[in-house]
Amino acid sequence: MPAVISTADGLRDVELPAPAPGPRDLLVRVKAVSVNPVDHKVRKGGGDRVLGWDAAGVVVAVGGEVTLFAPGDEVYYAGSIDRPGTNSALHLVDERIVGRKPRSLDFASAAALPLTTITAWETLFDRFRLSEQSTGTLLVLGAAGGVGSMMIQLARALTGLTVIGTASRAESRDWALSLGAHDVVHHDDLPAEVDYIFSPSTGRPGLIERFAEILRPGGAITAIDEPAGLDLLPLKAKSISFHWELMFTRPLFQTPDMIAQHELLDRVAALVDAGTIRSTLTTRLDGLNAASLTRAHEMVEDGHMVGKVVVAEPLE
């Protein structure tokens, strides 16, 4: 089968054997993938492997213990970082982390959603433990990025929070406001008081101290980066809690509640089809090949992406 692997010399088109599904696996014909910062991180780590942790496609075969899907079903998902990635014509994924593709979206628009949706959902409802009755103020750093774009939409749709985003460019500010942010401020001009902070970049000097200043007592932070030597002691006086979010935790450790990712993706698909949530696709590149994926990686690595870039099969 055609696939794209990451090598020391860059991304390369190759032919690989078609995989066979395990007991709980779906074999998916991949129609579109999106590129995330994790793709860049893994590629820079070295080693030859198939990257890609977002996909939308069609189920072509299922394992013997599969109960949630059948051949012909259209699906979207983010996969697991300990298995081969989605940059291939055929891909294996455990059914418990797969959702039914929103009916109202094409494959490219659907592929933009899974990884960032799961990250945002787990931040809001597993880490912060919010509900529809929750109030207070949520500060979303990097509001125009992939996760920030979904955090704004989910918080507005499913909680009572006031959502404030951060951005440095007019384009980013306008995008975050269009998704429902109540306000957008500059990264260096944070609000005086908030209850919750989502941080995709926590290691900047002095940032934890700044968080300690603006968070109300008992507030909470969720971070998704890996800053070395992070000192959290400034948070103690206000009893501020600090959480890590890694959307791969459930599939990596086969947790008993692993199926929660299937359930949340189905819930979000329903919200999309109802017009409550929209795709964060902003750039589409045609051709699931090394050239298109290289260009998508360059766009993500540039650090100025608004929304998501997706690589899809050419339009028929």
C-alpha beads as a LAMMPS data file, in Angstrom:
LAMMPS data file: protein, C-alpha beads

316 atoms
315 bonds

1 atom types
1 bond types

-500.0 500.0 xlo xhi
-500.0 500.0 ylo yhi
-500.0 500.0 zlo zhi

Masses

1 110.0

Atoms # bond

1 1 1 0.000 0.000 0.000
2 1 1 1.212 3.603 -0.546
3 1 1 2.490 5.356 2.575
4 1 1 4.729 8.246 3.614
5 1 1 7.522 7.643 6.117
6 1 1 9.645 10.084 8.039
7 1 1 13.393 9.605 7.561
8 1 1 16.528 11.538 8.455
9 1 1 16.332 13.093 4.980
10 1 1 12.660 14.161 5.280
11 1 1 9.346 12.607 4.300
12 1 1 9.447 9.922 1.612
13 1 1 6.854 8.017 -0.444
14 1 1 7.090 4.236 0.033
15 1 1 5.146 1.017 -0.482
16 1 1 4.356 -0.993 2.655
17 1 1 2.496 -4.287 3.242
18 1 1 -1.201 -3.835 3.953
19 1 1 -1.885 -4.390 7.696
20 1 1 -4.337 -6.944 9.106
21 1 1 -6.759 -5.903 11.867
22 1 1 -6.423 -7.217 15.415
23 1 1 -9.484 -8.244 17.474
24 1 1 -10.702 -4.679 18.278
25 1 1 -9.207 -2.976 15.199
26 1 1 -10.765 -1.233 12.247
27 1 1 -8.912 -1.231 8.932
28 1 1 -9.602 2.224 7.485
29 1 1 -9.035 3.505 3.967
30 1 1 -7.663 6.948 4.746
31 1 1 -9.260 9.820 2.815
32 1 1 -7.714 12.798 4.636
33 1 1 -5.254 13.557 7.434
34 1 1 -4.322 16.699 9.324
35 1 1 -0.905 17.696 10.624
36 1 1 -0.366 18.649 14.274
37 1 1 2.642 19.845 16.290
38 1 1 3.066 16.278 17.580
39 1 1 3.960 15.174 14.023
40 1 1 6.813 17.667 14.022
41 1 1 7.985 16.605 17.501
42 1 1 8.060 12.911 16.607
43 1 1 9.780 13.570 13.266
44 1 1 12.497 15.613 14.968
45 1 1 13.019 12.740 17.411
46 1 1 14.507 10.628 14.622
47 1 1 13.870 7.118 13.353
48 1 1 11.987 5.923 10.288
49 1 1 8.249 5.665 10.892
50 1 1 4.838 6.533 9.506
51 1 1 3.600 9.737 11.123
52 1 1 0.072 11.124 11.361
53 1 1 -2.414 11.219 14.244
54 1 1 -5.577 12.532 12.677
55 1 1 -7.624 10.872 9.965
56 1 1 -11.002 10.566 8.320
57 1 1 -11.845 7.645 6.096
58 1 1 -13.938 4.580 5.388
59 1 1 -13.858 1.258 7.261
60 1 1 -12.922 -1.567 4.883
61 1 1 -12.484 -4.455 7.349
62 1 1 -12.942 -5.142 11.068
63 1 1 -11.441 -7.448 13.702
64 1 1 -13.330 -10.375 15.163
65 1 1 -14.344 -8.583 18.377
66 1 1 -15.470 -5.290 16.829
67 1 1 -19.016 -4.268 17.767
68 1 1 -19.209 -0.520 17.107
69 1 1 -18.526 -0.319 13.363
70 1 1 -18.895 -2.247 10.102
71 1 1 -17.285 -2.051 6.658
72 1 1 -18.539 0.985 4.788
73 1 1 -18.827 3.230 7.861
74 1 1 -17.318 6.703 7.545
75 1 1 -15.157 7.520 10.576
76 1 1 -12.801 10.083 12.082
77 1 1 -10.209 9.633 14.832
78 1 1 -6.749 10.542 16.154
79 1 1 -5.132 7.122 16.597
80 1 1 -2.445 6.246 19.130
81 1 1 1.150 7.428 19.214
82 1 1 2.495 3.917 19.900
83 1 1 1.154 2.543 16.586
84 1 1 1.953 3.383 12.956
85 1 1 0.449 6.707 11.926
86 1 1 -2.269 7.685 9.497
87 1 1 -0.067 8.831 6.593
88 1 1 -0.851 5.683 4.626
89 1 1 -3.560 4.402 2.319
90 1 1 -4.753 1.881 4.925
91 1 1 -4.567 2.321 8.688
92 1 1 -5.370 0.253 11.777
93 1 1 -7.076 1.832 14.786
94 1 1 -8.826 0.501 17.880
95 1 1 -12.593 0.998 17.522
96 1 1 -12.823 2.422 21.070
97 1 1 -11.100 5.670 20.033
98 1 1 -13.012 6.170 16.775
99 1 1 -16.076 8.298 16.103
100 1 1 -18.582 8.355 13.274
101 1 1 -17.681 11.128 10.856
102 1 1 -20.047 14.106 11.000
103 1 1 -22.518 13.585 8.148
104 1 1 -22.435 17.262 7.238
105 1 1 -18.657 17.376 6.673
106 1 1 -16.481 16.073 3.873
107 1 1 -13.467 13.962 4.800
108 1 1 -11.037 16.891 4.763
109 1 1 -13.140 19.020 7.107
110 1 1 -13.640 16.065 9.454
111 1 1 -9.927 15.192 9.553
112 1 1 -9.156 18.609 11.046
113 1 1 -11.044 17.800 14.240
114 1 1 -10.175 14.639 16.209
115 1 1 -6.854 15.241 18.015
116 1 1 -7.613 18.823 18.948
117 1 1 -11.205 17.978 19.863
118 1 1 -10.135 15.186 22.214
119 1 1 -7.475 17.407 23.799
120 1 1 -9.918 20.251 24.362
121 1 1 -12.704 17.975 25.618
122 1 1 -10.475 16.137 28.073
123 1 1 -9.066 19.452 29.320
124 1 1 -12.501 20.896 30.001
125 1 1 -14.347 17.861 31.309
126 1 1 -11.692 15.444 32.636
127 1 1 -9.021 17.825 33.956
128 1 1 -11.091 20.890 34.967
129 1 1 -14.192 18.727 35.616
130 1 1 -16.524 21.342 34.193
131 1 1 -20.212 20.903 33.377
132 1 1 -23.035 22.809 31.719
133 1 1 -23.600 24.579 35.043
134 1 1 -19.982 25.721 35.395
135 1 1 -19.306 29.452 35.435
136 1 1 -16.202 31.606 35.809
137 1 1 -13.563 32.698 33.309
138 1 1 -11.451 30.481 31.069
139 1 1 -8.263 31.899 29.545
140 1 1 -7.226 30.084 26.366
141 1 1 -3.631 30.810 25.365
142 1 1 -2.978 30.490 21.643
143 1 1 -6.687 30.759 20.930
144 1 1 -6.357 30.593 17.126
145 1 1 -4.401 27.317 17.171
146 1 1 -5.917 23.900 16.643
147 1 1 -6.668 23.082 20.284
148 1 1 -7.567 26.660 21.177
149 1 1 -10.082 26.758 18.330
150 1 1 -11.877 23.710 19.714
151 1 1 -11.544 24.828 23.345
152 1 1 -13.430 28.030 22.559
153 1 1 -16.230 26.235 20.741
154 1 1 -16.718 23.460 23.295
155 1 1 -16.572 25.807 26.274
156 1 1 -19.170 28.100 24.692
157 1 1 -21.463 25.229 23.680
158 1 1 -21.258 23.048 26.788
159 1 1 -20.443 25.306 29.774
160 1 1 -21.430 28.672 31.173
161 1 1 -17.875 30.017 31.165
162 1 1 -16.714 33.374 29.921
163 1 1 -14.005 32.548 27.363
164 1 1 -11.051 34.864 26.790
165 1 1 -8.442 33.980 24.191
166 1 1 -4.962 35.286 23.511
167 1 1 -3.552 36.206 20.088
168 1 1 -0.916 38.530 18.671
169 1 1 -2.168 39.120 15.130
170 1 1 -5.408 40.624 13.835
171 1 1 -6.091 37.489 11.758
172 1 1 -5.785 35.274 14.833
173 1 1 -7.938 37.607 16.937
174 1 1 -10.698 37.681 14.329
175 1 1 -10.647 33.885 14.012
176 1 1 -10.997 33.345 17.774
177 1 1 -13.845 35.860 17.993
178 1 1 -15.619 34.170 15.078
179 1 1 -15.532 30.879 17.010
180 1 1 -17.259 32.448 20.005
181 1 1 -14.587 33.895 22.291
182 1 1 -16.074 36.667 24.426
183 1 1 -12.832 38.628 24.150
184 1 1 -9.313 38.231 22.768
185 1 1 -6.279 39.909 24.342
186 1 1 -2.587 40.066 23.452
187 1 1 -0.342 37.334 24.871
188 1 1 1.430 39.961 27.011
189 1 1 -1.755 41.642 28.241
190 1 1 -3.504 38.943 30.261
191 1 1 -6.711 39.670 32.194
192 1 1 -6.537 40.530 35.896
193 1 1 -8.558 37.570 37.194
194 1 1 -9.437 34.158 35.755
195 1 1 -10.510 30.769 37.085
196 1 1 -9.042 28.387 34.512
197 1 1 -6.076 28.566 32.129
198 1 1 -5.319 26.359 29.134
199 1 1 -1.643 26.608 28.173
200 1 1 -0.020 25.080 25.079
201 1 1 3.290 26.804 25.853
202 1 1 4.068 26.909 29.573
203 1 1 7.859 27.191 29.734
204 1 1 8.214 30.903 28.958
205 1 1 10.230 32.578 31.773
206 1 1 7.971 34.133 34.383
207 1 1 4.757 32.658 32.996
208 1 1 3.948 30.417 35.988
209 1 1 4.439 33.420 38.281
210 1 1 2.078 35.417 36.055
211 1 1 -0.481 32.611 36.184
212 1 1 -0.226 32.642 39.980
213 1 1 -1.023 36.347 39.975
214 1 1 -4.117 36.252 37.786
215 1 1 -5.707 32.963 38.879
216 1 1 -8.259 33.184 41.639
217 1 1 -7.662 30.997 44.738
218 1 1 -8.497 27.385 43.919
219 1 1 -8.057 27.983 40.191
220 1 1 -6.598 25.478 37.760
221 1 1 -4.163 25.208 34.840
222 1 1 -3.982 22.507 32.170
223 1 1 -0.842 22.341 30.017
224 1 1 -0.032 20.227 26.965
225 1 1 3.666 21.041 26.468
226 1 1 6.781 19.579 28.157
227 1 1 8.835 22.465 29.587
228 1 1 12.015 21.278 31.294
229 1 1 12.544 22.201 34.939
230 1 1 9.102 23.753 35.433
231 1 1 8.784 25.242 38.941
232 1 1 5.182 25.111 40.202
233 1 1 5.822 26.380 43.734
234 1 1 4.400 29.869 42.970
235 1 1 0.979 28.195 42.637
236 1 1 0.881 26.860 46.196
237 1 1 -0.260 29.975 48.096
238 1 1 -3.569 30.079 46.187
239 1 1 -3.982 26.266 46.148
240 1 1 -3.931 26.364 42.350
241 1 1 -4.048 22.924 40.724
242 1 1 -1.871 22.022 37.738
243 1 1 -2.874 19.318 35.250
244 1 1 -1.209 17.671 32.286
245 1 1 -3.305 16.688 29.290
246 1 1 -2.167 14.057 26.793
247 1 1 -4.947 12.766 24.588
248 1 1 -2.932 9.604 23.890
249 1 1 -3.064 8.480 27.551
250 1 1 -6.202 6.375 27.172
251 1 1 -5.046 4.346 24.126
252 1 1 -1.440 4.125 25.360
253 1 1 -2.480 2.515 28.642
254 1 1 -5.664 0.792 27.421
255 1 1 -7.540 2.407 30.298
256 1 1 -10.893 0.959 31.380
257 1 1 -12.621 4.130 30.148
258 1 1 -10.854 4.143 26.772
259 1 1 -14.223 4.105 24.996
260 1 1 -14.810 7.646 26.296
261 1 1 -12.938 8.921 23.224
262 1 1 -15.384 7.121 20.924
263 1 1 -18.269 8.616 22.884
264 1 1 -16.965 12.186 22.859
265 1 1 -16.184 12.077 19.137
266 1 1 -19.730 10.881 18.446
267 1 1 -21.070 13.670 20.686
268 1 1 -19.041 16.279 18.811
269 1 1 -20.154 14.857 15.455
270 1 1 -23.744 15.459 16.565
271 1 1 -22.859 19.034 17.586
272 1 1 -21.252 19.605 14.181
273 1 1 -24.282 18.242 12.335
274 1 1 -26.527 20.479 14.457
275 1 1 -24.488 23.536 13.448
276 1 1 -23.223 24.151 16.994
277 1 1 -19.560 23.324 16.289
278 1 1 -17.716 23.933 13.034
279 1 1 -14.622 22.443 11.455
280 1 1 -11.344 24.266 12.066
281 1 1 -9.993 23.473 8.588
282 1 1 -8.411 26.584 7.085
283 1 1 -5.946 25.134 4.551
284 1 1 -6.446 22.084 2.322
285 1 1 -3.626 20.486 0.324
286 1 1 -4.541 17.805 -2.205
287 1 1 -2.599 14.566 -2.606
288 1 1 -1.757 12.158 0.218
289 1 1 1.943 12.074 -0.620
290 1 1 5.317 13.209 0.698
291 1 1 5.290 16.517 -1.195
292 1 1 1.939 17.655 0.215
293 1 1 2.726 16.436 3.722
294 1 1 6.106 18.181 3.668
295 1 1 4.372 21.449 2.835
296 1 1 1.847 20.872 5.647
297 1 1 4.678 20.209 8.123
298 1 1 6.366 23.445 7.083
299 1 1 3.172 25.396 7.730
300 1 1 2.737 23.906 11.218
301 1 1 6.406 24.390 12.115
302 1 1 6.211 28.053 11.087
303 1 1 4.166 28.642 14.241
304 1 1 1.639 31.022 12.697
305 1 1 -1.142 28.608 11.759
306 1 1 -4.712 29.751 12.215
307 1 1 -6.937 26.688 12.486
308 1 1 -5.747 23.463 10.849
309 1 1 -4.043 22.287 7.662
310 1 1 -5.379 19.084 6.091
311 1 1 -3.940 16.859 3.362
312 1 1 -6.613 14.983 1.435
313 1 1 -7.179 12.859 -1.619
314 1 1 -7.776 15.055 -4.685
315 1 1 -11.392 16.116 -5.169
316 1 1 -13.247 13.832 -7.560

Bonds

1 1 1 2
2 1 2 3
3 1 3 4
4 1 4 5
5 1 5 6
6 1 6 7
7 1 7 8
8 1 8 9
9 1 9 10
10 1 10 11
11 1 11 12
12 1 12 13
13 1 13 14
14 1 14 15
15 1 15 16
16 1 16 17
17 1 17 18
18 1 18 19
19 1 19 20
20 1 20 21
21 1 21 22
22 1 22 23
23 1 23 24
24 1 24 25
25 1 25 26
26 1 26 27
27 1 27 28
28 1 28 29
29 1 29 30
30 1 30 31
31 1 31 32
32 1 32 33
33 1 33 34
34 1 34 35
35 1 35 36
36 1 36 37
37 1 37 38
38 1 38 39
39 1 39 40
40 1 40 41
41 1 41 42
42 1 42 43
43 1 43 44
44 1 44 45
45 1 45 46
46 1 46 47
47 1 47 48
48 1 48 49
49 1 49 50
50 1 50 51
51 1 51 52
52 1 52 53
53 1 53 54
54 1 54 55
55 1 55 56
56 1 56 57
57 1 57 58
58 1 58 59
59 1 59 60
60 1 60 61
61 1 61 62
62 1 62 63
63 1 63 64
64 1 64 65
65 1 65 66
66 1 66 67
67 1 67 68
68 1 68 69
69 1 69 70
70 1 70 71
71 1 71 72
72 1 72 73
73 1 73 74
74 1 74 75
75 1 75 76
76 1 76 77
77 1 77 78
78 1 78 79
79 1 79 80
80 1 80 81
81 1 81 82
82 1 82 83
83 1 83 84
84 1 84 85
85 1 85 86
86 1 86 87
87 1 87 88
88 1 88 89
89 1 89 90
90 1 90 91
91 1 91 92
92 1 92 93
93 1 93 94
94 1 94 95
95 1 95 96
96 1 96 97
97 1 97 98
98 1 98 99
99 1 99 100
100 1 100 101
101 1 101 102
102 1 102 103
103 1 103 104
104 1 104 105
105 1 105 106
106 1 106 107
107 1 107 108
108 1 108 109
109 1 109 110
110 1 110 111
111 1 111 112
112 1 112 113
113 1 113 114
114 1 114 115
115 1 115 116
116 1 116 117
117 1 117 118
118 1 118 119
119 1 119 120
120 1 120 121
121 1 121 122
122 1 122 123
123 1 123 124
124 1 124 125
125 1 125 126
126 1 126 127
127 1 127 128
128 1 128 129
129 1 129 130
130 1 130 131
131 1 131 132
132 1 132 133
133 1 133 134
134 1 134 135
135 1 135 136
136 1 136 137
137 1 137 138
138 1 138 139
139 1 139 140
140 1 140 141
141 1 141 142
142 1 142 143
143 1 143 144
144 1 144 145
145 1 145 146
146 1 146 147
147 1 147 148
148 1 148 149
149 1 149 150
150 1 150 151
151 1 151 152
152 1 152 153
153 1 153 154
154 1 154 155
155 1 155 156
156 1 156 157
157 1 157 158
158 1 158 159
159 1 159 160
160 1 160 161
161 1 161 162
162 1 162 163
163 1 163 164
164 1 164 165
165 1 165 166
166 1 166 167
167 1 167 168
168 1 168 169
169 1 169 170
170 1 170 171
171 1 171 172
172 1 172 173
173 1 173 174
174 1 174 175
175 1 175 176
176 1 176 177
177 1 177 178
178 1 178 179
179 1 179 180
180 1 180 181
181 1 181 182
182 1 182 183
183 1 183 184
184 1 184 185
185 1 185 186
186 1 186 187
187 1 187 188
188 1 188 189
189 1 189 190
190 1 190 191
191 1 191 192
192 1 192 193
193 1 193 194
194 1 194 195
195 1 195 196
196 1 196 197
197 1 197 198
198 1 198 199
199 1 199 200
200 1 200 201
201 1 201 202
202 1 202 203
203 1 203 204
204 1 204 205
205 1 205 206
206 1 206 207
207 1 207 208
208 1 208 209
209 1 209 210
210 1 210 211
211 1 211 212
212 1 212 213
213 1 213 214
214 1 214 215
215 1 215 216
216 1 216 217
217 1 217 218
218 1 218 219
219 1 219 220
220 1 220 221
221 1 221 222
222 1 222 223
223 1 223 224
224 1 224 225
225 1 225 226
226 1 226 227
227 1 227 228
228 1 228 229
229 1 229 230
230 1 230 231
231 1 231 232
232 1 232 233
233 1 233 234
234 1 234 235
235 1 235 236
236 1 236 237
237 1 237 238
238 1 238 239
239 1 239 240
240 1 240 241
241 1 241 242
242 1 242 243
243 1 243 244
244 1 244 245
245 1 245 246
246 1 246 247
247 1 247 248
248 1 248 249
249 1 249 250
250 1 250 251
251 1 251 252
252 1 252 253
253 1 253 254
254 1 254 255
255 1 255 256
256 1 256 257
257 1 257 258
258 1 258 259
259 1 259 260
260 1 260 261
261 1 261 262
262 1 262 263
263 1 263 264
264 1 264 265
265 1 265 266
266 1 266 267
267 1 267 268
268 1 268 269
269 1 269 270
270 1 270 271
271 1 271 272
272 1 272 273
273 1 273 274
274 1 274 275
275 1 275 276
276 1 276 277
277 1 277 278
278 1 278 279
279 1 279 280
280 1 280 281
281 1 281 282
282 1 282 283
283 1 283 284
284 1 284 285
285 1 285 286
286 1 286 287
287 1 287 288
288 1 288 289
289 1 289 290
290 1 290 291
291 1 291 292
292 1 292 293
293 1 293 294
294 1 294 295
295 1 295 296
296 1 296 297
297 1 297 298
298 1 298 299
299 1 299 300
300 1 300 301
301 1 301 302
302 1 302 303
303 1 303 304
304 1 304 305
305 1 305 306
306 1 306 307
307 1 307 308
308 1 308 309
309 1 309 310
310 1 310 311
311 1 311 312
312 1 312 313
313 1 313 314
314 1 314 315
315 1 315 316
